[in-house]
Amino acid sequence: MLYAVWCAAIVVRGCAAFRMAVSRTFGVLPLAFCYVTGTFIYTALLLALHPFPGLYSNVYSVSVPFLLAVECAATAEIYWALTPHYPNFRVAGTVLLCVLIVIGAGAAWAISFLAAPARAGTTIVRLWYAALFVQRFISAINAVVLIGALLLFPRSGRRPMSRFAIHAGWIMTFDAVTRLMAATFVRLYGFEHPSASALVPLALGILAGFAWLTLGTCEAAPGEQITQEEELMETQRLGEFRVISAAINDAIRLFKRQQ
């Protein structure tokens, strides 16, 4: 059953990567495409090398940091794809991104009690636990960054968000949450239930792969239709957002002059 689920995860991720390659996703969100393709290659390689523990551990130790870096880069790419029409937002957006990262790190620290302490001392097991620890923090931070951007940024009809970027943001959020759940489950039950700890991440990966498959079907319209009342509310939020952005820019300029 493990190999069947493993193969299903590879097929779903491969189909998602192929669909993103033939759609406009490759040109709009290249890092997100690299992330999905990287997870497909990573899963396939681990399946092929499963009978060879030495090669398996080497590939695992090299590929995990690379995938985590690509995951963070894809999250940042989607964050900036949500705000292409906001004026003078680069500096303020960077500050807000840093604030969301700090909040995400705090959220990751707050749920760190869910992880049981490591109970094995071999090199591969220590590497495995370190990877799970970093994965939980990265996934929590990415989820908080994207949820904060999707919920807090205004969507005025005059400054629309791309529905494509919004859809990609929610998919990446779902992917990060599934990885957080998988890493936490494996950390807690990796020794007591080895079979379940192998199946759960693959099953959650299949769900995330199906979510990425829907990205190619999302209409790439410049914005979404909203009512007049929603337009007034979002316009007010956009004005408040401009004030915050201007205040951040002024504070940074003042700090530079004082130095």
Secondary structure by P-SEA (a helix, b strand, c coil): caaaaaaaaaaaaaaaaaaaaacccccccaaaaaaaaaaaaaaaaaaaacccaaaaaaaaaaaaaaaaaaaaaaaaaaaaaacccccccaaaaaaaaaaaaaaaaaaaaaacccccccccccaaaaaaaaaaaaaaaaaaaaaaaaaaaaccccccccccccaaaaaaaaaaaaaaaaaaaaaaaaaacccccaaaaaaaaaaaaaaaaaaaaaccccccccbbbbcaaaaaaaaaaaaaaaaaaaaaaaaaaaaaaac
